[in-house]
Amino acid sequence: PAYRAVKERLLGGPREARLTQPALDVLSLVAYRQPVTKADVDAVRGADSAGPLRQLVRLGLVVVARRGEAGHREVCYGTTPRFLELFGLTSLDDLPRLGDAKPV
C-alpha cells in the first residue's frame, strides 16, 4: 500500500476490460437463470458459450456455482460479488425485470 502510487505510475492503474456482445449475452443469461449449465446457455443462445464463459470466469464475474454428484457431473455457473459491485447492484433482486425495459 505504501508504494501503490509508484506501482501505478510504472505499471498503470487497473485496466478496463470491455466485454464482447457474446460475453454480455452469456453474463445476462447466467445472472437471470443461475445456477445454470453451459448446455442451458448454449440452448438459449443457439451457439457455443465455452469461450465467453471462460472469459467471464477469468474476469471474476462468473464462478462455478455447483458441481453434480459423482455419477452426474454437471457444472453450474453463477455470478460473483464482483459482478454485483461492477454493475452497481446490492443483490440479484436489483436486476431489472424483463418487462421493465422501455421500448426505444
Residue pairs with C-beta under 8 A, 6 or more apart in sequence:
17 59
19 27
19 55
20 52
20 55
22 45
22 47
22 49
22 51
22 52
23 52
23 55
23 56
25 45
25 52
26 41
26 45
26 49
26 52
26 53
26 56
26 62
27 52
27 56
27 61
27 62
27 79
27 83
29 36
29 40
29 41
29 44
29 45
30 36
30 41
30 56
30 62
30 77
30 78
30 79
31 79
31 83
31 92
31 95
32 95
32 98
33 40
33 41
34 65
34 76
34 77
34 78
34 79
34 92
35 65
35 66
35 76
35 77
35 78
36 76
36 77
36 78
37 74
37 75
37 76
37 77
38 49
38 50
38 53
38 75
38 77
41 49
41 53
41 77
42 48
42 49
53 62
53 77
56 62
57 63
57 64
57 77
60 80
60 82
61 79
61 80
61 82
61 83
61 86
62 77
62 78
62 79
62 80
62 83
63 77
63 78
63 79
63 80
64 75
64 76
64 77
65 76
65 77
65 78
66 75
66 76
66 78
67 73
67 74
67 75
67 76
68 74
68 75
79 92
83 89
84 90
84 91
84 92
89 95
